[in-house]
Amino acid sequence: MNTAEIIYERAKNLPEPLAREVLDFVNFITLKNERADTENLMLAQQPSLAGIWDNAEDEVWNMSATCVKEGMGILARKGRKPLSDEDAEFAIGEMLKEADQATKS
């Protein structure tokens, strides 16, 4: 019997609330693994894209993204609900507009 079959055999006799916990954990592990794959892909792409990303025009983006990440970290540490991805993208867009206007002034 392989590991998945053993997990199935043990889980099928669990009460429903415990079975849901097992499913939640399996989903967590799956998501964690998918994120690791995505992060590895991003790391593999960095050297080839470094010349494109590292330029003066992108420095505003780098600073904006860093500010948003730091702000989300502060929210999490304070127990506040973090921004949704949509809110974060909007905030970054607004910061970029403001920075662009400041450089034109």
N, C-alpha and C positions, 0 to 999 in steps of 0.2 A: 504494500500500500504506500503511495507517495504522500508527501506532506499535505497537499491540498485535500486528499481523500481523508486523511486523519483529522484535519481541521473540520471537514464536513461532518464526519461521523460524531465528533464530540459536540459540535455546534447544533446539530439537528435535535438534540434532546434538551437543549437549554430552554428555559422559559423565555417568552417573547422579549421582555425588556432586556435580558442578558444577550439574547441573539442580536438585538439591535446594537448593543454596545460592541459586540464583536464585529458587526458590519461597519459601524462607524470607524473602528480601528483599522479594518482592512482598507476602507476608503482613505483614511489618513495616510497609511503607508503607501498606497497607490499614488496619491497626490504628491507626497514627499519624493517619491521616486521620479515622477514626471518632472517635478521642479528641478531635481538634480540633473536630469537629462537636458533640460532647457538651459540651465546654468552652464553645464559643460559645453554645450553648443555655442553659447555666447562667449565663453572664455576662448574657445577655439577660433572664433571669428575675430577677436580683438586684434591680434597682430596684423592681420591683412587689412583691417579697416583703420588702423591707428593713424595712418597718413591722411585719411579723409576726415576723421573725427578731431584730430588735434590741430586746430587752427584758431585764429583770433576770433572769428565770427561765432564759433561754437562755445567760446568761453562763457557767454551770457547764459546759454542753455545749461552748461555744466553747473554754474552757480545756482540757477533757478531750480534745477532738479535736486541739488544738494539741499537747498533750503526747504523744499517740500518734504524730502525724506526726513530731514531733521525735525520738521514740524510734526510729521506723522509719528515719529519716535516719541516726541514729547507728549502727544496726545495719548499714546499707548501707555507710557509710564504713569500718566496721571489718571489712568483708568477711563479715559474718554474714548468715545467711538471714533475710530480713525476715518479719514476721508475715503470715499469710494474712489475707484480708479477714475471715474468720470470727473469727480470734483478735483482730484489731483491734476488731471490733464487740463482742466479749465484754469486752475490756479497757475500752473506753469505757463499756459498761454497768456494769461493776463500779465504775469511777471515779464514775459518776453516782450509784450507790447510796451510796457512801461520802460523797460531797459532800452528798447529801440528808440522810443521817443526821447529818452534822456540823452542818448548818443547823438541824436539829430539836433538837440538844442545847443 
